[in-house]
Amino acid sequence: MELARVLFGRSTVARYSLWSLARNALSHQEDWPRQWRSPEPAEHYDVIIVGGGGHGLATAYYLAKEHGITRVAVLEKGWLGGGNTGRNTTIVRSNYLWDESAALYDKSLTLWEGLSRDLNYNVMLSQRGVLNLAHTLPDVRAGRRRVEANRLNGIDSEWVEPARIARICPILDISTSRRYPILGATWQARGGVARHDAVAWGYARAADARGVDILQTCEVTGIRRDRDGRVSGVETSRGPIGAPTVGIVAAGHTSVLAAMADVRLPIQTRPLQALVSEPIKPVIDCVVMSGAVHVYVSQSDKGELVIGAGIDAYNSYAQRGGFHVLERQIAALTELVPITARLRMMRAWAGIADICPDASPIIGATPVPGLYINGGWGTGGFKATPASGWLFAWTLAKGEPHPIAAPFSLDRFTTGALIDEHGAAGVAH
Ligand SMILES: Cc1cc2nc3c(=O)[nH]c(=O)nc-3n(C[C@H](O)[C@H](O)[C@H](O)COP(=O)(O)OP(=O)(O)OC[C@H]3O[C@@H](n4cnc5c(N)ncnc54)[C@H](O)[C@@H]3O)c2cc1C
């Protein structure tokens, strides 16, 4: 084995390439090295990230890559990507309304476009375009306004009329006799989908390769503070771990973690469900969303229709939601695309979404020195994963926010400088 390592350059972080694929064919593809280590926790790190979802792992990766900070641990209570990262409907786009959000989400889309190459891991970004349908005159006005706002921010966004919609997505019925006639749509051609698990795994592998310790089954149960109230580390199910800087990136539990340091957050935590149909031949090769009918759907590479539901009406930390929400979802899908009426559904699941009052995230410092938060991404944070990690790494490394992240500080809930994205972030993930 050691000889093979010397001869063929095998290491724990073998580069994926055509050459490595061919080389591993010699051992029937059975001898690939592990993608990341499983180390024991050290006593002390420079930075601890709580939460091993895409955002936490991306933060660790960019801390190491962009800022040279490698004494970093990512603590995950379950398994990597087992939270919302592995449960979402994978829609990626950047056509949000306000300038602050446009800067944030377009930074993300730009990072997405180079991500597979950067991580040496295929995150299967498929820029198949995202349609957001308008069914009423107010829908049309809001959609056109968003398109104009996007264009002022340099984002590729267009208004498309029904005839073009029929060409983009032929299974949509554009006849005007429908209960919800399609009057037009916003169209972002650079939007699409990506493989969610691969995003978590790709960031994990790349962060590990740069020396980050990834600790799974390591639940944070308390936040330690010194006499001055400054953060000094965390209590975990695997013992105490010290660090002067702790970043909470624990979607679904942001306020639970913050409460451990006596910080109260303006967050509602709700179950959010999705479901997939049995696989069928290709019928939708873009992402279709409708706020009025309340449905968003795309087709996976395996042929399943991937359908997103709305949030449940109550706060909950259970990874399951009400059946009536799914029932309504199926009704909405058949309303919009009647040919799906006889399609069988294969499975459904839920994640836990932390939602801020203005449907925008919190990225930045807390009143507790050394404690930072990246959360409140609600129902639409998957698309933000690269920028969220990139910006939060900057904040942790420099102790101050990057200009793109600055408007998303916690104190906007006291200053009133909210970034209301309900229109762009509602059903439209
Ligand atoms: C059904 C559904 C559909 C969605 N669709 C889309 C979509 O199409 N497009 C889009 O952009 N977004 C979508 N989202 C939202 C998106 O999934 C999330 O905003 C995003 O994945 C959040 O990523 P994360 O890395 O912060 O969270 P997560 O992946 O949830 O990671 C947080 C991690 O923290 C861990 N954790 C929690 N508490 C502790 C603790 N005490 N100690 C240690 N670890 C802890 C959790 O186990 C979890 O793994 C959807 C969400 C759901 C649920």
The ligand as an SDF file (V2000), in Angstrom:
LIG
                    3D

 53 58  0  0  0  0  0  0  0  0999 V2000
  -38.0720   21.0900    2.0760 C   0  0  0  0  0  0  0  0  0  0  0  0
  -37.1050   22.2300    1.8590 C   0  0  0  0  0  0  0  0  0  0  0  0
  -36.9470   22.7720    0.5840 C   0  0  0  0  0  0  0  0  0  0  0  0
  -36.0380   23.8060    0.3910 C   0  0  0  0  0  0  0  0  0  0  0  0
  -35.8240   24.2330   -0.8930 N   0  0  0  0  0  0  0  0  0  0  0  0
  -34.8720   25.1610   -1.1330 C   0  0  0  0  0  0  0  0  0  0  0  0
  -34.5710   25.5270   -2.4690 C   0  0  0  0  0  0  0  0  0  0  0  0
  -35.1130   24.9880   -3.4250 O   0  0  0  0  0  0  0  0  0  0  0  0
  -33.6250   26.4910   -2.6680 N   0  0  0  0  0  0  0  0  0  0  0  0
  -33.0070   27.1160   -1.6350 C   0  0  0  0  0  0  0  0  0  0  0  0
  -32.2110   28.0170   -1.8780 O   0  0  0  0  0  0  0  0  0  0  0  0
  -33.2350   26.7430   -0.3370 N   0  0  0  0  0  0  0  0  0  0  0  0
  -34.1560   25.7850   -0.0690 C   0  0  0  0  0  0  0  0  0  0  0  0
  -34.4040   25.3910    1.2210 N   0  0  0  0  0  0  0  0  0  0  0  0
  -33.7020   26.0360    2.3320 C   0  0  0  0  0  0  0  0  0  0  0  0
  -32.2980   25.4790    2.5050 C   0  0  0  0  0  0  0  0  0  0  0  0
  -32.3260   24.0840    2.5400 O   0  0  0  0  0  0  0  0  0  0  0  0
  -31.6560   26.0130    3.7900 C   0  0  0  0  0  0  0  0  0  0  0  0
  -31.8110   27.4050    3.9070 O   0  0  0  0  0  0  0  0  0  0  0  0
  -30.1640   25.7030    3.7930 C   0  0  0  0  0  0  0  0  0  0  0  0
  -29.9200   24.3750    3.4000 O   0  0  0  0  0  0  0  0  0  0  0  0
  -29.5870   25.9390    5.1480 C   0  0  0  0  0  0  0  0  0  0  0  0
  -28.2940   25.3780    5.1260 O   0  0  0  0  0  0  0  0  0  0  0  0
  -27.4570   25.1950    6.4240 P   0  0  0  0  0  0  0  0  0  0  0  0
  -26.1660   24.6170    6.0390 O   0  0  0  0  0  0  0  0  0  0  0  0
  -27.4480   26.4850    7.1680 O   0  0  0  0  0  0  0  0  0  0  0  0
  -28.3860   24.2420    7.2690 O   0  0  0  0  0  0  0  0  0  0  0  0
  -28.3900   22.6880    7.5860 P   0  0  0  0  0  0  0  0  0  0  0  0
  -28.0330   21.8550    6.4360 O   0  0  0  0  0  0  0  0  0  0  0  0
  -29.7140   22.4330    8.2440 O   0  0  0  0  0  0  0  0  0  0  0  0
  -27.2160   22.5790    8.6230 O   0  0  0  0  0  0  0  0  0  0  0  0
  -27.3480   22.9250    9.9930 C   0  0  0  0  0  0  0  0  0  0  0  0
  -26.7370   21.7960   10.7740 C   0  0  0  0  0  0  0  0  0  0  0  0
  -26.6450   22.1820   12.1420 O   0  0  0  0  0  0  0  0  0  0  0  0
  -26.7310   20.9960   12.8970 C   0  0  0  0  0  0  0  0  0  0  0  0
  -27.0200   21.3240   14.2800 N   0  0  0  0  0  0  0  0  0  0  0  0
  -28.1480   21.8410   14.8030 C   0  0  0  0  0  0  0  0  0  0  0  0
  -28.0130   21.9660   16.1350 N   0  0  0  0  0  0  0  0  0  0  0  0
  -26.7610   21.5430   16.4590 C   0  0  0  0  0  0  0  0  0  0  0  0
  -26.0430   21.4270   17.6770 C   0  0  0  0  0  0  0  0  0  0  0  0
  -26.5880   21.7600   18.8610 N   0  0  0  0  0  0  0  0  0  0  0  0
  -24.7810   20.9530   17.6380 N   0  0  0  0  0  0  0  0  0  0  0  0
  -24.1910   20.5880   16.4540 C   0  0  0  0  0  0  0  0  0  0  0  0
  -24.8520   20.6680   15.2680 N   0  0  0  0  0  0  0  0  0  0  0  0
  -26.1030   21.1510   15.2740 C   0  0  0  0  0  0  0  0  0  0  0  0
  -27.8570   20.2380   12.2050 C   0  0  0  0  0  0  0  0  0  0  0  0
  -27.8050   18.8430   12.5100 O   0  0  0  0  0  0  0  0  0  0  0  0
  -27.5840   20.5260   10.7400 C   0  0  0  0  0  0  0  0  0  0  0  0
  -26.8680   19.4980   10.0840 O   0  0  0  0  0  0  0  0  0  0  0  0
  -35.3100   24.3510    1.4750 C   0  0  0  0  0  0  0  0  0  0  0  0
  -35.4610   23.8060    2.7560 C   0  0  0  0  0  0  0  0  0  0  0  0
  -36.3250   22.7540    2.9530 C   0  0  0  0  0  0  0  0  0  0  0  0
  -36.4670   22.1600    4.3230 C   0  0  0  0  0  0  0  0  0  0  0  0
  1  2  1  0
  2  3  1  0
  2 52  2  0
  3  4  2  0
  4  5  1  0
  4 50  1  0
  5  6  2  0
  6  7  1  0
  6 13  1  0
  7  8  2  0
  7  9  1  0
  9 10  1  0
 10 11  2  0
 10 12  1  0
 12 13  2  0
 13 14  1  0
 14 15  1  0
 14 50  1  0
 15 16  1  0
 16 17  1  0
 16 18  1  0
 18 19  1  0
 18 20  1  0
 20 21  1  0
 20 22  1  0
 22 23  1  0
 23 24  1  0
 24 25  2  0
 24 26  1  0
 24 27  1  0
 27 28  1  0
 28 29  2  0
 28 30  1  0
 28 31  1  0
 31 32  1  0
 32 33  1  0
 33 34  1  0
 33 48  1  0
 34 35  1  0
 35 36  1  0
 35 46  1  0
 36 37  1  0
 36 45  1  0
 37 38  2  0
 38 39  1  0
 39 40  1  0
 39 45  2  0
 40 41  1  0
 40 42  2  0
 42 43  1  0
 43 44  2  0
 44 45  1  0
 46 47  1  0
 46 48  1  0
 48 49  1  0
 50 51  2  0
 51 52  1  0
 52 53  1  0
M  END
$$$$
